[in-house]
Amino acid sequence: MGGIVEVDEKIENAFMSLPSEDKTAVISHGAAIRFSELSKRHFLAGEKVRSFEEKYAVKLSELQESGLPDDAGFEMHEDYIMCCHWSDVIEKTEKQMEALRPLLEFGVLG
């Protein structure tokens, strides 16, 4: 039974067998598509955090420093946990998009 490593190896071998111009086209198209997906996820995460901050009239960063208020209810605890998740998504997608930027400097080729 093949695993992910085997699949990765097959994909890499197939990619390496492509002519140079096709490799460039696959990379530039793939980077553009991936960047678009990450950008959408980043936007969604930002909206989720903004919604939380508006609902509770407090910045997430303030709550992360001071903690939840003593009178915070179950809903706020759940919302806070989800908001922290979305905050992590923002950080992760920013790093991923930054890593792709050098590949996008040339536009979509091929």
N, C-alpha and C positions, 0 to 999 in steps of 0.2 A: 504494500500500500504506500503510495507516494505521499510525501509530506510537502510542506510549504517550501522547504529548501530545494526539493527536487523540481517543483514548479518554477521557483525563482531561477534555477539553473537553466531550465528549458527556455524560459523567456529570455534570459540573458544570451543564451546561445543563438536563439532565433534573431534577436536584435543584432548581435555581432555579425551575423551573416548578411545583413543588409548592406547595400552600397552606402557610401559615406553621405551622399545627399539625402537619402532616405532616413538615415540615423538622425541627421540634423532636423529634418522635417518632423519626425516622430517626437524628438525632444522638445522642439519649439512649440508644437501643437499641444503636446502633453502638459508642458509647463503652463501654457496659457489657460488650458481647461482647468488644471489643478488650482491655479491662482484664482480663477473665477469662483470655483467651489469654496475655497478657503475664504475668499472675500465675502461671499454670501453668509457663510457660517459665522464669520467675525461680526458682520452686521447684525445678524440675529442675536448673537450673544450680547452685543452692546445694547440692543433694544430690551432684552430681558433684564439686564442690570439697571438700565434707566427706568424701566417700569417698577422694579423693586424700590429704587430710590425715591420715585415719585409717590408710590403707595405709602411708604413709611416716612417720607419727608426727612430722609437721612442718607448720607453718602455711605456706600458700602465700606469704603476705606475707614471711615469713622467707627463703624461697628466692628470692623476687624481689629481696631486698636483698643476700643473700650469694651467690647463684648455686647451682647444683647441686654436690653434693660431687664431689670428684675421682674417687671410685670409683663414681659413678652409672652404672648400666648402661643399655643401649639402652631397656629397658622404662620405666625411670624418666624418661628423656629424652622418650619418646613421651607418657607420662602427663602429664608437666609441660607439654608443648605443648598437650595437650587441656585440661588444667586452666586454663591461661592463657586459652584460648578461652572456657571456661565462666565464668571470672572477668569477662571482657569482656562476656559476655552478661548477667551480673548487673548490671553498671554500666549497660549500655544499657537493659535492661528497667526498672530503677529510674527512669531519666530519663523513659522513655516513660510509665510509670504515673503519675509525678508530673505530667506535662503533661496527662494525662487527668482527674486528680482534680477540677479545677474543674467539669468537665462532669458529674461523678457526684454533686455535692453536692445536686442536685435530685431524684435518683432516676431511675427509668425512667419517662418521661412518654409519654402517648398510648396 
